[in-house]
């Protein structure tokens, strides 16, 4: 009887612990902190400006934190470690943001899209050999390691008459440095990021138009575990509130110089 009583007590304690763990939003609110993983080399979403953490993510997550009544705690690391860090529980969600793809939807729960992510090319200012995306045939092009932009670049390369050589970078800042030095002829990144860099450094870089590849969107990934549903639902509600009252468009205009039409709900398989 004693053993049965002890076993029942242990089971009740375990069930109570599981029940508490199942509600990520409750846990975050109790702690008063939302831990967010990101890299700081993806301007203008997330970067270091004169020693300060800056970018659109700061504005968006500041508003999310206000809506949830919590502070944002940033956890920074290279991009190829961000998604594994989410899966291992180092933080509650990822700022990134990242391109929403069908394959990634199978693994992560995605927020409502916050910007367009169609891919474009950046070239060195004054380079007359690269006037359109097809001109990269037979040349060396840089992009981010383990990014959707790299994947779309490789798909686009299959349509070219000559193969390209790709150079992968952990940081896009390194890719831009190599472009400026002539070690690659172009860098493939999302249209918003490329437009920002070209706008900030017109003496060094130029945008190659038009963008190429399928129209895609940026979102913030979280975990698909049932206990994270409440948290991701609350994040979606906060982003939709920003969209409805115009704050999201203000953030886009502030950081990209343009605004984007984005879906009013998280993407589903039907979008691909």
C-alpha positions in Angstrom: 0.0 0.0 0.0 2.8 2.4 0.9 4.5 1.7 -2.5 1.2 2.3 -4.2 0.8 5.6 -2.4 4.3 6.7 -3.2 3.9 5.7 -6.9 0.6 7.7 -7.1 2.3 10.7 -5.6 5.2 10.6 -8.0 2.8 10.2 -10.9 0.7 13.1 -9.8 3.8 15.2 -9.4 5.0 14.2 -12.9 1.6 14.9 -14.4 1.5 18.3 -12.8 5.0 19.1 -14.2 3.9 18.0 -17.7 0.7 20.0 -17.5 2.7 23.2 -16.6 5.3 22.5 -19.3 2.5 22.1 -21.9 1.6 25.8 -21.7 4.6 27.8 -23.1 2.8 31.1 -23.0 2.0 30.5 -19.3 5.7 29.7 -18.6 6.9 32.8 -20.5 4.5 35.1 -18.7 5.4 33.6 -15.4 9.1 34.3 -16.1 8.3 37.7 -17.5 10.8 37.0 -20.4 10.5 35.8 -24.0 13.8 34.3 -25.1 14.4 34.9 -28.8 17.2 33.4 -30.8 18.7 35.4 -33.7 21.9 36.3 -35.6 23.0 39.9 -35.9 24.3 39.9 -39.5 21.0 40.1 -41.4 20.4 43.8 -42.0 18.0 45.4 -41.9 16.2 42.8 -39.9 18.9 42.2 -37.3 22.3 43.8 -37.1 24.8 45.7 -34.9 24.9 49.4 -35.6 27.6 51.4 -33.8 27.6 48.8 -31.1 23.9 48.7 -30.7 21.5 45.9 -31.5 19.2 47.3 -34.3 16.8 46.3 -37.0 13.2 45.6 -37.8 13.2 42.6 -35.4 13.8 44.9 -32.5 10.7 46.9 -33.3 8.5 43.9 -34.0 9.5 41.9 -31.0 9.4 45.0 -28.8 5.7 45.3 -29.8 5.2 41.5 -29.3 6.8 41.8 -25.8 4.5 44.7 -25.0 1.4 42.7 -26.1 2.5 39.7 -24.0 3.5 41.8 -21.0 7.1 40.4 -21.0 10.6 41.6 -21.7 12.6 40.2 -24.8 15.8 38.4 -24.0 18.0 38.1 -27.1 20.2 35.1 -27.7 22.6 35.7 -30.5 24.6 33.1 -32.5 25.5 32.3 -36.1 22.5 31.5 -38.3 23.5 27.8 -38.9 23.1 27.4 -35.1 19.8 29.3 -34.7 17.3 26.6 -35.7 19.1 23.8 -33.9 19.1 26.1 -30.9 15.3 26.4 -31.1 14.9 22.7 -31.3 17.2 22.1 -28.3 15.2 24.6 -26.2 17.9 27.3 -25.8 15.1 29.9 -26.6 11.4 30.1 -27.1 11.3 31.2 -30.8 13.5 32.6 -33.5 13.6 36.2 -34.8 15.7 35.6 -37.9 13.4 35.9 -39.7 13.5 33.0 -42.1 11.9 32.2 -45.4 8.8 30.1 -45.0 9.0 27.0 -47.1 6.9 23.8 -47.3 9.8 21.7 -46.0 10.3 24.1 -43.0 6.6 24.1 -42.3 6.8 20.4 -41.6 9.4 21.0 -38.9 8.4 24.4 -37.3 5.3 26.4 -36.5 5.5 29.7 -38.4 4.2 33.1 -37.5 2.1 35.3 -39.7 4.4 36.6 -42.5 6.1 39.9 -41.7 7.7 40.7 -45.1 8.3 39.4 -48.6 11.3 37.2 -49.2 11.7 37.0 -53.0 15.3 36.6 -54.0 17.4 39.2 -55.8 21.0 39.8 -56.7 23.4 42.5 -55.5 26.4 43.4 -57.8 29.4 45.7 -57.5 28.6 49.2 -58.6 29.7 49.9 -62.1 29.8 46.2 -63.2 28.4 46.3 -66.7 28.7 42.5 -67.2 25.9 41.8 -64.8 22.8 43.7 -65.9 20.2 40.9 -65.3 20.0 37.7 -63.2 20.9 35.5 -66.2 24.3 37.2 -66.5 25.7 35.2 -63.6 26.0 32.1 -65.8 29.5 30.7 -65.6 30.5 33.0 -62.7 30.9 32.8 -58.9 28.0 33.9 -56.7 27.8 34.2 -53.0 24.8 33.5 -50.6 24.1 32.6 -47.0 24.9 29.1 -45.8 21.8 27.0 -45.1 19.4 29.7 -46.3 16.4 29.5 -48.5 18.0 32.2 -50.6 20.9 29.8 -51.4 18.4 27.1 -52.3 16.5 29.4 -54.7 19.8 30.5 -56.3 20.7 26.9 -56.9 17.3 26.3 -58.5 17.7 29.3 -60.7 21.2 28.2 -61.7 19.6 25.1 -63.3 18.0 27.2 -65.9 21.2 28.9 -67.0 23.3 27.8 -70.1 26.5 27.5 -67.9 26.8 26.3 -64.3 27.7 28.8 -61.6 30.1 28.3 -58.7 28.5 29.2 -55.3 30.3 30.4 -52.3 28.5 30.0 -49.0 28.8 32.4 -46.0 27.8 32.2 -42.4 27.4 36.0 -42.4 26.0 38.0 -45.3 28.4 40.8 -44.2 31.3 38.5 -45.3 29.5 37.9 -48.6 29.2 41.7 -49.2 32.9 42.2 -48.3 33.9 39.6 -50.9 31.6 41.2 -53.5 33.2 44.6 -52.8 36.7 43.0 -53.2 35.7 41.2 -56.4 35.9 37.7 -55.1 32.3 37.0 -56.2 30.4 38.8 -59.0 27.1 38.9 -57.1 25.4 38.0 -53.8 21.9 36.4 -53.7 19.7 37.4 -50.8 16.1 38.4 -50.2 14.9 41.4 -52.2 14.3 43.5 -49.0 17.8 42.9 -47.7 19.5 43.5 -51.0 17.5 46.7 -51.6 18.5 47.9 -48.1 22.2 47.3 -48.8 22.1 48.9 -52.2 20.4 52.0 -50.7 22.9 52.3 -47.8 26.0 51.9 -50.0 25.2 53.1 -53.5 28.8 53.9 -54.2 29.8 50.3 -53.7 26.8 48.1 -54.7 23.9 48.1 -57.1 20.6 46.1 -57.2 20.2 43.7 -60.1 16.6 43.6 -61.2 14.2 41.9 -61.5 14.0 39.5 -58.5 13.8 35.9 -59.4 12.3 32.7 -58.1 8.9 32.0 -56.5 7.3 34.7 -54.4 8.0 33.8 -50.8 7.6 35.4 -47.3 9.6 35.9 -44.2 8.2 34.7 -40.8 9.3 33.9 -37.3 9.7 30.2 -36.5 8.7 28.5 -33.3 8.3 24.9 -32.2 5.4 22.7 -33.3 5.2 21.0 -30.0 1.6 21.2 -28.6 2.7 23.1 -25.6 4.0 26.0 -27.8 0.6 26.6 -29.5 -0.6 29.1 -27.0 2.7 31.1 -27.4 2.6 31.1 -31.2 -1.1 32.0 -31.2 -0.3 35.0 -29.0 2.6 36.1 -31.3 0.3 35.8 -34.3 -2.3 38.0 -32.6 0.3 40.6 -31.8 1.6 40.7 -35.4 -1.9 40.9 -36.8 -2.7 43.8 -34.5 0.4 45.6 -35.8 -0.7 45.0 -39.3 -4.2 46.2 -38.7 -3.2 49.4 -37.0 -0.4 50.2 -39.5 2.6 49.7 -37.2 3.9 46.7 -39.3 3.8 48.9 -42.5 5.6 51.7 -40.6 8.4 49.2 -39.5 8.7 48.0 -43.1 8.9 51.5 -44.5 11.4 52.5 -41.8 13.8 49.6 -42.5 13.3 48.8 -46.2 12.1 52.1 -47.7 9.1 50.2 -49.1 6.1 48.2 -47.8 4.9 44.7 -48.7 1.5 43.0 -49.0 1.6 40.0 -46.8 -1.0 37.3 -45.9 -3.4 37.9 -43.0 -2.8 34.4 -41.6 0.0 31.9 -41.2 0.7 30.1 -44.5 -0.6 26.6 -45.1 0.5 23.8 -47.5 -1.9 25.3 -50.1 0.4 28.3 -50.5 3.1 26.1 -52.1 
